[in-house]
Amino acid sequence: MNDAHTDDAVRAWAAAVHQQLLATYGEPLWRPHYAPLDEFVLTFLSQNTSDINSGRAFAALKARYPTWQAVIAAPVHELAETIRCGGLAERKAPRIQAALRRILAERGEFNIDFLADLPVDEGLRWLTSFDGVGHKTASIVLLFCFGKPAFPVDTHVGRVTRRLGLVGPRASEAQIKQRWEALVPAGWFYPLHLNLIRHGREICRARQPQCSRCVLRSLCRFDEKSAAV
């Protein structure tokens, strides 16, 4: 968005994006997700892979290890082999074990429900202090598990947001997160996040975006959209 747009105009534009996505994909129903610590571990597994692969890796981990203590006690190479289908297993396995050890040491149990009582910024700060946890992972845990006003930005949300022109083409995911959080009500975070992901997967794809079919075409400032059909 250029400097000529007022804050009110940008908010109205963001609202139009949200409403058009709702009209197209519907309002995603809020559903219970994994328990907070399960979700936290799953977010490690979901990095740089598909939801299908991370889900398989998480299922394999839970099937092999009945408790989090068993995960900690496992030889790291064994844990890596267990979650290999999720990709980057040699990196993820030691990070998961280190995170669980720290949680047990700090909290005295395998439980992160205390995050429900923390302000969002403190929750984000605590979660992102773990090796391998960024704003997306932390925001997913806070939004999905506790209903906190944190807007997760993954690859799809980032790509769609940059192409729409809400931010510059080189804006970071953290900057995109801050932009959406400043423009739309917290009650929109969950449906907008999920609908932007769906739009990115189905229409605004990384390669060959389907601009001629895009319901956001009139709101979009993607320079290449005229050629992307």
ChimeraX attribute file (.defattr): number of C-alpha atoms within 10 A of each C-alpha:
attribute: neighborCount
match mode: 1-to-1
recipient: residues
	/A:1	14
	/A:2	10
	/A:3	6
	/A:4	7
	/A:5	11
	/A:6	11
	/A:7	11
	/A:8	10
	/A:9	12
	/A:10	15
	/A:11	17
	/A:12	14
	/A:13	17
	/A:14	18
	/A:15	17
	/A:16	14
	/A:17	20
	/A:18	21
	/A:19	15
	/A:20	15
	/A:21	21
	/A:22	15
	/A:23	11
	/A:24	12
	/A:25	15
	/A:26	12
	/A:27	16
	/A:28	13
	/A:29	8
	/A:30	10
	/A:31	8
	/A:32	9
	/A:33	12
	/A:34	14
	/A:35	15
	/A:36	19
	/A:37	18
	/A:38	17
	/A:39	19
	/A:40	23
	/A:41	20
	/A:42	22
	/A:43	23
	/A:44	23
	/A:45	29
	/A:46	20
	/A:47	19
	/A:48	12
	/A:49	13
	/A:50	13
	/A:51	15
	/A:52	12
	/A:53	17
	/A:54	23
	/A:55	18
	/A:56	17
	/A:57	24
	/A:58	23
	/A:59	14
	/A:60	18
	/A:61	21
	/A:62	15
	/A:63	11
	/A:64	12
	/A:65	16
	/A:66	10
	/A:67	13
	/A:68	19
	/A:69	15
	/A:70	12
	/A:71	21
	/A:72	19
	/A:73	13
	/A:74	14
	/A:75	13
	/A:76	19
	/A:77	12
	/A:78	12
	/A:79	24
	/A:80	22
	/A:81	16
	/A:82	21
	/A:83	24
	/A:84	21
	/A:85	19
	/A:86	26
	/A:87	19
	/A:88	15
	/A:89	20
	/A:90	15
	/A:91	13
	/A:92	24
	/A:93	24
	/A:94	18
	/A:95	19
	/A:96	24
	/A:97	22
	/A:98	14
	/A:99	21
	/A:100	22
	/A:101	19
	/A:102	15
	/A:103	16
	/A:104	15
	/A:105	11
	/A:106	10
	/A:107	11
	/A:108	10
	/A:109	14
	/A:110	17
	/A:111	15
	/A:112	16
	/A:113	13
	/A:114	9
	/A:115	20
	/A:116	15
	/A:117	10
	/A:118	13
	/A:119	11
	/A:120	18
	/A:121	11
	/A:122	12
	/A:123	20
	/A:124	22
	/A:125	13
	/A:126	14
	/A:127	23
	/A:128	17
	/A:129	12
	/A:130	15
	/A:131	14
	/A:132	16
	/A:133	19
	/A:134	18
	/A:135	19
	/A:136	22
	/A:137	24
	/A:138	24
	/A:139	23
	/A:140	22
	/A:141	29
	/A:142	25
	/A:143	18
	/A:144	21
	/A:145	22
	/A:146	17
	/A:147	16
	/A:148	22
	/A:149	20
	/A:150	26
	/A:151	26
	/A:152	28
	/A:153	26
	/A:154	19
	/A:155	15
	/A:156	20
	/A:157	24
	/A:158	25
	/A:159	20
	/A:160	22
	/A:161	25
	/A:162	21
	/A:163	18
	/A:164	23
	/A:165	16
	/A:166	20
	/A:167	18
	/A:168	15
	/A:169	14
	/A:170	9
	/A:171	14
	/A:172	14
	/A:173	21
	/A:174	15
	/A:175	15
	/A:176	22
	/A:177	21
	/A:178	15
	/A:179	15
	/A:180	24
	/A:181	17
	/A:182	11
	/A:183	16
	/A:184	16
	/A:185	12
	/A:186	16
	/A:187	11
	/A:188	16
	/A:189	21
	/A:190	22
	/A:191	19
	/A:192	23
	/A:193	19
	/A:194	18
	/A:195	21
	/A:196	24
	/A:197	21
	/A:198	17
	/A:199	20
	/A:200	21
	/A:201	16
	/A:202	12
	/A:203	19
	/A:204	25
	/A:205	16
	/A:206	12
	/A:207	8
	/A:208	11
	/A:209	19
	/A:210	16
	/A:211	20
	/A:212	14
	/A:213	11
	/A:214	17
	/A:215	16
	/A:216	18
	/A:217	15
	/A:218	9
	/A:219	15
	/A:220	19
	/A:221	15
	/A:222	17
	/A:223	11
	/A:224	11
	/A:225	16
	/A:226	10
	/A:227	10
	/A:228	14
	/A:229	12
